[in-house]
Amino acid sequence: MATRVVISAPRPAPFFTPLFVAIDKGFLAEQGLEGVMRYQVGLEEMARGEVDFAGSSLAYRSFVEGAPVRQICGLSSRETSHILMVRPEIESPQQLEHILIPSSTGRVGDRFVDELRSILALNGVALEQSRIESQGVDGSHKEQWQMLKEGIGDGATLGAPWWIIAARDGLRSLGHQSDYRPSASGAGVYVAPETIAIRPEVVRGFVQAYVKSLRYCLENVDGTLETVMKFSREWGVDSLEIARGAYDEVAPYWRPEIDLPSLDGAIKQACEKLGKPALSADTFVDMRFLEEALSR
């Protein structure tokens, strides 16, 4: 009988396709695991035992603050696929007055503001010195896009496929945060240290399946697009054209490896900013399972 594992992601976005493919193409089943996706849950639920594996970004900040989390795989060299899309009548970034960003509080909310700040800087605009209001939108990109269609806001930071849908309706891109500066840590897959200690065979099987899945995503585009259409349909991927556009945006940055030097720098910076004792990436990352999977 297969062991059930709950895998979380913030939303059913194409960014997280390697997790979907691990379920859809049977890679988890090969390891005796039955994968189930849950959305809008993450590290807090993982700490309570409600989630086994979490796909996310910036988990290192939670780790610095004491959260029981370890990184076991990489996902993307970018933290998000968000692009600032603005209305066609906006001829210059200096005309911007009202931008819609995802709504959140605390550490994650700060990230979305920082993301907007970086993209505006790429376009020669200093957020704090401008007249721009950044409005957090309850929900996520789907709700941001609906507000834009209702005439609210000059633009929004949208992830794939929503920025592709926006471009099809005439909005234009002002860039991605990584166009201004590389992501500090990228995105990854995380697990509770207790799970590693108590169920190492489950973690090993998951990582073996995940590495196979990510390789499949990069080598078998048609099969991957089938999965994107299935798992991300409710997230705006309602045609092969949009699925392919989303794939072309996110796939070049997928990778199972963990960039330890960049992650180490991000952790040290977070420790300094939060006034925490110095930590290193070695205390946050457990490479055993990934190294074994990559050697096969």
C-alpha positions as YAML, in Angstrom:
chain: A
units: angstrom
residues:
- id: 1
  name: MET
  ca: [0.00, 0.00, 0.00]
- id: 2
  name: ALA
  ca: [1.34, 3.41, -1.00]
- id: 3
  name: THR
  ca: [2.34, 5.92, 1.67]
- id: 4
  name: ARG
  ca: [0.37, 9.15, 1.36]
- id: 5
  name: VAL
  ca: [2.41, 12.36, 1.31]
- id: 6
  name: VAL
  ca: [0.93, 15.86, 1.29]
- id: 7
  name: ILE
  ca: [2.82, 18.36, -0.87]
- id: 8
  name: SER
  ca: [2.08, 22.07, -0.59]
- id: 9
  name: ALA
  ca: [2.50, 25.03, -2.91]
- id: 10
  name: PRO
  ca: [1.15, 28.57, -2.56]
- id: 11
  name: ARG
  ca: [-1.05, 28.08, -5.63]
- id: 12
  name: PRO
  ca: [-1.46, 25.74, -8.66]
- id: 13
  name: ALA
  ca: [0.91, 27.88, -10.72]
- id: 14
  name: PRO
  ca: [3.11, 26.51, -13.55]
- id: 15
  name: PHE
  ca: [6.13, 27.59, -11.48]
- id: 16
  name: PHE
  ca: [5.56, 24.45, -9.36]
- id: 17
  name: THR
  ca: [5.13, 22.03, -12.27]
- id: 18
  name: PRO
  ca: [7.95, 19.63, -11.21]
- id: 19
  name: LEU
  ca: [5.86, 18.82, -8.12]
- id: 20
  name: PHE
  ca: [2.79, 18.20, -10.28]
- id: 21
  name: VAL
  ca: [4.69, 15.99, -12.70]
- id: 22
  name: ALA
  ca: [6.05, 13.88, -9.84]
- id: 23
  name: ILE
  ca: [2.43, 12.96, -9.08]
- id: 24
  name: ASP
  ca: [0.96, 12.92, -12.59]
- id: 25
  name: LYS
  ca: [3.64, 10.88, -14.35]
- id: 26
  name: GLY
  ca: [3.98, 8.26, -11.63]
- id: 27
  name: PHE
  ca: [7.44, 9.10, -10.29]
- id: 28
  name: LEU
  ca: [6.18, 9.18, -6.71]
- id: 29
  name: ALA
  ca: [4.20, 5.98, -7.26]
- id: 30
  name: GLU
  ca: [7.41, 4.27, -8.36]
- id: 31
  name: GLN
  ca: [8.75, 5.02, -4.88]
- id: 32
  name: GLY
  ca: [5.65, 3.68, -3.14]
- id: 33
  name: LEU
  ca: [4.30, 7.17, -2.45]
- id: 34
  name: GLU
  ca: [0.90, 8.68, -3.17]
- id: 35
  name: GLY
  ca: [1.28, 12.43, -3.62]
- id: 36
  name: VAL
  ca: [-1.54, 14.86, -2.87]
- id: 37
  name: MET
  ca: [-1.27, 18.60, -3.57]
- id: 38
  name: ARG
  ca: [-2.55, 21.26, -1.16]
- id: 39
  name: TYR
  ca: [-2.52, 24.99, -1.90]
- id: 40
  name: GLN
  ca: [-2.38, 28.15, 0.22]
- id: 41
  name: VAL
  ca: [-0.64, 26.22, 2.99]
- id: 42
  name: GLY
  ca: [3.05, 25.86, 3.73]
- id: 43
  name: LEU
  ca: [5.64, 25.92, 6.50]
- id: 44
  name: GLU
  ca: [3.24, 26.51, 9.40]
- id: 45
  name: GLU
  ca: [1.12, 23.54, 8.38]
- id: 46
  name: MET
  ca: [4.28, 21.49, 7.86]
- id: 47
  name: ALA
  ca: [5.37, 22.24, 11.43]
- id: 48
  name: ARG
  ca: [1.98, 20.95, 12.63]
- id: 49
  name: GLY
  ca: [2.34, 17.73, 10.64]
- id: 50
  name: GLU
  ca: [-0.39, 18.60, 8.12]
- id: 51
  name: VAL
  ca: [2.06, 18.90, 5.21]
- id: 52
  name: ASP
  ca: [4.99, 16.60, 4.44]
- id: 53
  name: PHE
  ca: [6.84, 18.56, 1.74]
- id: 54
  name: ALA
  ca: [6.53, 22.24, 0.80]
- id: 55
  name: GLY
  ca: [7.45, 23.99, -2.43]
- id: 56
  name: SER
  ca: [8.15, 27.65, -1.71]
- id: 57
  name: SER
  ca: [10.76, 30.40, -1.54]
- id: 58
  name: LEU
  ca: [12.34, 32.44, 1.25]
- id: 59
  name: ALA
  ca: [12.00, 29.56, 3.73]
- id: 60
  name: TYR
  ca: [15.49, 30.43, 4.94]
- id: 61
  name: ARG
  ca: [14.04, 33.54, 6.60]
- id: 62
  name: SER
  ca: [11.62, 31.39, 8.57]
- id: 63
  name: PHE
  ca: [14.53, 29.13, 9.49]
- id: 64
  name: VAL
  ca: [16.51, 32.10, 10.82]
- id: 65
  name: GLU
  ca: [13.51, 33.01, 12.97]
- id: 66
  name: GLY
  ca: [13.44, 29.52, 14.45]
- id: 67
  name: ALA
  ca: [11.01, 27.60, 12.25]
- id: 68
  name: PRO
  ca: [11.60, 23.82, 12.06]
- id: 69
  name: VAL
  ca: [12.39, 23.58, 8.35]
- id: 70
  name: ARG
  ca: [15.15, 22.13, 6.18]
- id: 71
  name: GLN
  ca: [15.77, 22.47, 2.46]
- id: 72
  name: ILE
  ca: [16.24, 19.17, 0.61]
- id: 73
  name: CYS
  ca: [16.04, 20.22, -3.07]
- id: 74
  name: GLY
  ca: [16.16, 23.23, -5.31]
- id: 75
  name: LEU
  ca: [13.22, 24.21, -7.51]
- id: 76
  name: SER
  ca: [14.15, 27.38, -9.38]
- id: 77
  name: SER
  ca: [17.01, 29.86, -9.44]
- id: 78
  name: ARG
  ca: [14.29, 32.53, -9.25]
- id: 79
  name: GLU
  ca: [12.13, 33.12, -6.21]
- id: 80
  name: THR
  ca: [9.02, 33.85, -8.30]
- id: 81
  name: SER
  ca: [7.84, 34.30, -11.88]
- id: 82
  name: HIS
  ca: [6.33, 37.75, -11.14]
- id: 83
  name: ILE
  ca: [6.54, 40.45, -13.81]
- id: 84
  name: LEU
  ca: [5.26, 44.02, -13.53]
- id: 85
  name: MET
  ca: [2.63, 44.49, -16.23]
- id: 86
  name: VAL
  ca: [1.24, 47.97, -16.95]
- id: 87
  name: ARG
  ca: [-1.59, 49.31, -19.03]
- id: 88
  name: PRO
  ca: [-0.76, 50.25, -22.65]
- id: 89
  name: GLU
  ca: [-1.62, 53.91, -22.04]
- id: 90
  name: ILE
  ca: [1.24, 54.13, -19.51]
- id: 91
  name: GLU
  ca: [3.97, 55.46, -21.78]
- id: 92
  name: SER
  ca: [6.56, 56.00, -19.05]
- id: 93
  name: PRO
  ca: [7.18, 54.38, -15.64]
- id: 94
  name: GLN
  ca: [7.11, 57.90, -14.19]
- id: 95
  name: GLN
  ca: [3.35, 57.97, -14.96]
- id: 96
  name: LEU
  ca: [2.60, 55.11, -12.59]
- id: 97
  name: GLU
  ca: [0.48, 55.96, -9.56]
- id: 98
  name: HIS
  ca: [-1.26, 52.76, -8.45]
- id: 99
  name: ILE
  ca: [0.18, 49.21, -8.57]
- id: 100
  name: LEU
  ca: [-1.56, 46.04, -7.40]
- id: 101
  name: ILE
  ca: [0.61, 43.52, -5.55]
- id: 102
  name: PRO
  ca: [-0.26, 40.24, -3.80]
- id: 103
  name: SER
  ca: [-1.60, 40.81, -0.30]
- id: 104
  name: SER
  ca: [0.18, 39.44, 2.73]
- id: 105
  name: THR
  ca: [1.48, 40.56, 6.08]
- id: 106
  name: GLY
  ca: [4.85, 40.54, 7.79]
- id: 107
  name: ARG
  ca: [7.90, 38.99, 6.17]
- id: 108
  name: VAL
  ca: [6.13, 37.75, 3.02]
- id: 109
  name: GLY
  ca: [4.33, 41.03, 2.48]
- id: 110
  name: ASP
  ca: [7.64, 42.88, 2.68]
- id: 111
  name: ARG
  ca: [8.93, 40.61, -0.07]
- id: 112
  name: PHE
  ca: [6.23, 41.73, -2.51]
- id: 113
  name: VAL
  ca: [6.98, 45.39, -1.81]
- id: 114
  name: ASP
  ca: [10.70, 44.74, -2.24]
- id: 115
  name: GLU
  ca: [9.95, 42.96, -5.51]
- id: 116
  name: LEU
  ca: [8.07, 46.01, -6.79]
- id: 117
  name: ARG
  ca: [10.83, 48.31, -5.54]
- id: 118
  name: SER
  ca: [13.45, 46.36, -7.53]
- id: 119
  name: ILE
  ca: [11.45, 46.34, -10.76]
- id: 120
  name: LEU
  ca: [10.77, 50.07, -10.49]
- id: 121
  name: ALA
  ca: [14.48, 50.70, -9.84]
- id: 122
  name: LEU
  ca: [15.20, 48.78, -13.04]
- id: 123
  name: ASN
  ca: [13.07, 51.42, -14.77]
- id: 124
  name: GLY
  ca: [14.69, 54.39, -13.04]
- id: 125
  name: VAL
  ca: [11.95, 54.96, -10.45]
- id: 126
  name: ALA
  ca: [12.57, 55.02, -6.68]
- id: 127
  name: LEU
  ca: [9.42, 53.70, -5.00]
- id: 128
  name: GLU
  ca: [9.77, 55.77, -1.81]
- id: 129
  name: GLN
  ca: [10.36, 58.98, -3.77]
- id: 130
  name: SER
  ca: [7.49, 58.44, -6.19]
- id: 131
  name: ARG
  ca: [3.74, 58.98, -5.96]
- id: 132
  name: ILE
  ca: [3.09, 55.29, -6.44]
- id: 133
  name: GLU
  ca: [0.62, 53.55, -4.14]
- id: 134
  name: SER
  ca: [1.16, 49.80, -3.82]
- id: 135
  name: GLN
  ca: [-2.11, 48.10, -2.96]
- id: 136
  name: GLY
  ca: [-2.19, 44.56, -1.57]
- id: 137
  name: VAL
  ca: [-4.95, 42.47, -3.13]
- id: 138
  name: ASP
  ca: [-6.65, 39.74, -1.12]
- id: 139
  name: GLY
  ca: [-6.24, 36.44, -2.90]
- id: 140
  name: SER
  ca: [-3.51, 36.49, -5.51]
- id: 141
  name: HIS
  ca: [-2.84, 37.05, -9.20]
- id: 142
  name: LYS
  ca: [-6.29, 35.96, -10.35]
- id: 143
  name: GLU
  ca: [-7.85, 38.67, -8.18]
- id: 144
  name: GLN
  ca: [-5.23, 41.23, -9.26]
- id: 145
  name: TRP
  ca: [-6.06, 40.54, -12.90]
- id: 146
  name: GLN
  ca: [-9.80, 40.83, -12.23]
- id: 147
  name: MET
  ca: [-9.26, 44.25, -10.64]
- id: 148
  name: LEU
  ca: [-7.19, 45.39, -13.62]
- id: 149
  name: LYS
  ca: [-10.01, 44.34, -15.94]
- id: 150
  name: GLU
  ca: [-12.38, 46.39, -13.78]
- id: 151
  name: GLY
  ca: [-10.22, 49.47, -14.37]
- id: 152
  name: ILE
  ca: [-8.48, 49.52, -10.99]
- id: 153
  name: GLY
  ca: [-4.75, 50.26, -10.92]
- id: 154
  name: ASP
  ca: [-2.15, 51.20, -13.52]
- id: 155
  name: GLY
  ca: [-0.51, 47.78, -13.38]
- id: 156
  name: ALA
  ca: [0.24, 44.72, -11.27]
- id: 157
  name: THR
  ca: [3.00, 42.26, -10.44]
- id: 158
  name: LEU
  ca: [1.70, 39.06, -12.01]
- id: 159
  name: GLY
  ca: [3.08, 35.53, -12.14]
- id: 160
  name: ALA
  ca: [2.76, 33.07, -15.01]
- id: 161
  name: PRO
  ca: [0.31, 32.57, -16.64]
- id: 162
  name: TRP
  ca: [-1.42, 35.80, -15.58]
- id: 163
  name: TRP
  ca: [1.17, 38.14, -17.07]
- id: 164
  name: ILE
  ca: [0.85, 36.17, -20.34]
- id: 165
  name: ILE
  ca: [-2.92, 36.66, -20.26]
- id: 166
  name: ALA
  ca: [-2.37, 40.36, -19.52]
- id: 167
  name: ALA
  ca: [0.07, 40.69, -22.44]
- id: 168
  name: ARG
  ca: [-2.51, 39.13, -24.72]
- id: 169
  name: ASP
  ca: [-4.88, 41.92, -23.65]
- id: 170
  name: GLY
  ca: [-2.35, 44.63, -24.49]
- id: 171
  name: LEU
  ca: [-0.50, 45.23, -21.22]
- id: 172
  name: ARG
  ca: [3.27, 45.49, -21.44]
- id: 173
  name: SER
  ca: [6.10, 44.27, -19.25]
- id: 174
  name: LEU
  ca: [8.38, 46.48, -17.18]
- id: 175
  name: GLY
  ca: [10.51, 43.50, -16.13]
- id: 176
  name: HIS
  ca: [11.19, 40.89, -13.47]
- id: 177
  name: GLN
  ca: [12.96, 41.42, -10.15]
- id: 178
  name: SER
  ca: [15.84, 39.20, -11.31]
- id: 179
  name: ASP
  ca: [16.43, 41.62, -14.19]
- id: 180
  name: TYR
  ca: [17.51, 44.11, -11.50]
- id: 181
  name: ARG
  ca: [19.41, 41.73, -9.21]
- id: 182
  name: PRO
  ca: [19.63, 37.93, -8.94]
- id: 183
  name: SER
  ca: [17.32, 36.20, -6.48]
- id: 184
  name: ALA
  ca: [19.08, 35.74, -3.16]
- id: 185
  name: SER
  ca: [18.13, 32.11, -2.71]
- id: 186
  name: GLY
  ca: [15.81, 30.94, -5.47]
- id: 187
  name: ALA
  ca: [12.94, 28.59, -4.62]
- id: 188
  name: GLY
  ca: [13.15, 25.12, -3.18]
- id: 189
  name: VAL
  ca: [11.49, 22.10, -1.59]
- id: 190
  name: TYR
  ca: [11.40, 21.88, 2.19]
- id: 191
  name: VAL
  ca: [10.67, 19.35, 4.93]
- id: 192
  name: ALA
  ca: [10.49, 19.31, 8.72]
- id: 193
  name: PRO
  ca: [13.65, 17.98, 10.43]
- id: 194
  name: GLU
  ca: [11.41, 15.62, 12.41]
- id: 195
  name: THR
  ca: [10.31, 13.98, 9.16]
- id: 196
  name: ILE
  ca: [13.95, 13.43, 8.17]
- id: 197
  name: ALA
  ca: [14.66, 11.85, 11.55]
- id: 198
  name: ILE
  ca: [11.57, 9.64, 11.78]
- id: 199
  name: ARG
  ca: [10.85, 8.81, 8.11]
- id: 200
  name: PRO
  ca: [14.12, 9.08, 6.18]
- id: 201
  name: GLU
  ca: [12.95, 6.43, 3.70]
- id: 202
  name: VAL
  ca: [9.97, 8.61, 2.75]
- id: 203
  name: VAL
  ca: [12.22, 11.65, 2.26]
- id: 204
  name: ARG
  ca: [14.64, 9.56, 0.20]
- id: 205
  name: GLY
  ca: [11.83, 8.24, -2.01]
- id: 206
  name: PHE
  ca: [10.36, 11.71, -2.47]
- id: 207
  name: VAL
  ca: [13.68, 13.23, -3.52]
- id: 208
  name: GLN
  ca: [14.39, 10.35, -5.92]
- id: 209
  name: ALA
  ca: [10.99, 10.92, -7.54]
- id: 210
  name: TYR
  ca: [11.37, 14.69, -7.57]
- id: 211
  name: VAL
  ca: [14.74, 14.64, -9.34]
- id: 212
  name: LYS
  ca: [13.33, 12.29, -11.99]
- id: 213
  name: SER
  ca: [10.33, 14.59, -12.35]
- id: 214
  name: LEU
  ca: [12.39, 17.72, -12.85]
- id: 215
  name: ARG
  ca: [14.55, 16.00, -15.45]
- id: 216
  name: TYR
  ca: [11.39, 14.86, -17.23]
- id: 217
  name: CYS
  ca: [10.07, 18.44, -17.23]
- id: 218
  name: LEU
  ca: [13.17, 19.66, -19.04]
- id: 219
  name: GLU
  ca: [13.41, 16.76, -21.49]
- id: 220
  name: ASN
  ca: [9.77, 16.01, -22.33]
- id: 221
  name: VAL
  ca: [8.03, 19.27, -23.12]
- id: 222
  name: ASP
  ca: [4.83, 17.80, -24.58]
- id: 223
  name: GLY
  ca: [4.25, 15.52, -21.61]
- id: 224
  name: THR
  ca: [4.98, 18.35, -19.21]
- id: 225
  name: LEU
  ca: [2.50, 20.65, -20.96]
- id: 226
  name: GLU
  ca: [-0.17, 17.97, -20.53]
- id: 227
  name: THR
  ca: [0.41, 18.10, -16.78]
- id: 228
  name: VAL
  ca: [0.42, 21.91, -16.73]
- id: 229
  name: MET
  ca: [-2.94, 21.93, -18.51]
- id: 230
  name: LYS
  ca: [-4.34, 19.49, -15.94]
- id: 231
  name: PHE
  ca: [-2.99, 20.97, -12.70]
- id: 232
  name: SER
  ca: [-2.97, 24.70, -13.57]
- id: 233
  name: ARG
  ca: [-6.26, 24.97, -15.48]
- id: 234
  name: GLU
  ca: [-7.97, 26.64, -12.52]
- id: 235
  name: TRP
  ca: [-5.04, 29.06, -12.45]
- id: 236
  name: GLY
  ca: [-5.73, 30.48, -15.89]
- id: 237
  name: VAL
  ca: [-3.98, 27.89, -18.07]
- id: 238
  name: ASP
  ca: [-6.94, 27.20, -20.33]
- id: 239
  name: SER
  ca: [-5.11, 26.67, -23.63]
- id: 240
  name: LEU
  ca: [-1.99, 25.00, -24.96]
- id: 241
  name: GLU
  ca: [-0.75, 28.43, -26.06]
- id: 242
  name: ILE
  ca: [-0.85, 29.78, -22.51]
- id: 243
  name: ALA
  ca: [0.64, 26.56, -21.12]
- id: 244
  name: ARG
  ca: [3.54, 26.82, -23.56]
- id: 245
  name: GLY
  ca: [4.07, 30.50, -22.78]
- id: 246
  name: ALA
  ca: [4.16, 29.77, -19.05]
- id: 247
  name: TYR
  ca: [6.54, 26.85, -19.57]
- id: 248
  name: ASP
  ca: [8.90, 28.97, -21.65]
- id: 249
  name: GLU
  ca: [8.98, 31.55, -18.85]
- id: 250
  name: VAL
  ca: [9.61, 29.27, -15.87]
- id: 251
  name: ALA
  ca: [11.35, 26.16, -17.22]
- id: 252
  name: PRO
  ca: [14.76, 27.75, -17.98]
- id: 253
  name: TYR
  ca: [15.21, 28.40, -14.25]
- id: 254
  name: TRP
  ca: [14.16, 25.00, -12.88]
- id: 255
  name: ARG
  ca: [16.97, 23.07, -11.24]
- id: 256
  name: PRO
  ca: [17.12, 20.47, -8.45]
- id: 257
  name: GLU
  ca: [20.53, 21.62, -7.21]
- id: 258
  name: ILE
  ca: [20.86, 24.04, -4.29]
- id: 259
  name: ASP
  ca: [23.06, 27.11, -4.73]
- id: 260
  name: LEU
  ca: [24.81, 26.87, -1.37]
- id: 261
  name: PRO
  ca: [27.04, 29.98, -1.67]
- id: 262
  name: SER
  ca: [24.08, 32.23, -2.55]
- id: 263
  name: LEU
  ca: [21.91, 30.66, 0.12]
- id: 264
  name: ASP
  ca: [24.67, 31.02, 2.70]
- id: 265
  name: GLY
  ca: [24.97, 34.72, 1.92]
- id: 266
  name: ALA
  ca: [21.20, 35.18, 2.13]
- id: 267
  name: ILE
  ca: [21.05, 33.45, 5.53]
- id: 268
  name: LYS
  ca: [23.90, 35.53, 6.94]
- id: 269
  name: GLN
  ca: [22.25, 38.72, 5.69]
- id: 270
  name: ALA
  ca: [18.92, 37.70, 7.24]
- id: 271
  name: CYS
  ca: [20.63, 36.97, 10.57]
- id: 272
  name: GLU
  ca: [22.18, 40.43, 10.60]
- id: 273
  name: LYS
  ca: [18.94, 42.14, 9.61]
- id: 274
  name: LEU
  ca: [16.89, 40.30, 12.22]
- id: 275
  name: GLY
  ca: [19.53, 40.55, 14.95]
- id: 276
  name: LYS
  ca: [19.89, 36.77, 15.20]
- id: 277
  name: PRO
  ca: [23.04, 34.74, 15.94]
- id: 278
  name: ALA
  ca: [25.03, 33.90, 12.81]
- id: 279
  name: LEU
  ca: [23.93, 30.76, 10.96]
- id: 280
  name: SER
  ca: [25.20, 29.06, 7.82]
- id: 281
  name: ALA
  ca: [23.52, 27.22, 4.96]
- id: 282
  name: ASP
  ca: [24.95, 23.94, 6.28]
- id: 283
  name: THR
  ca: [22.56, 24.12, 9.22]
- id: 284
  name: PHE
  ca: [19.55, 24.73, 6.95]
- id: 285
  name: VAL
  ca: [20.22, 22.32, 4.08]
- id: 286
  name: ASP
  ca: [20.28, 18.51, 4.20]
- id: 287
  name: MET
  ca: [22.06, 17.43, 1.02]
- id: 288
  name: ARG
  ca: [22.21, 13.67, 1.65]
- id: 289
  name: PHE
  ca: [19.13, 12.66, -0.29]
- id: 290
  name: LEU
  ca: [19.70, 15.07, -3.18]
- id: 291
  name: GLU
  ca: [23.31, 13.99, -3.68]
- id: 292
  name: GLU
  ca: [22.21, 10.36, -3.77]
- id: 293
  name: ALA
  ca: [19.45, 11.08, -6.29]
- id: 294
  name: LEU
  ca: [21.67, 13.17, -8.56]
- id: 295
  name: SER
  ca: [24.31, 10.43, -8.66]
- id: 296
  name: ARG
  ca: [21.88, 7.98, -10.26]
...
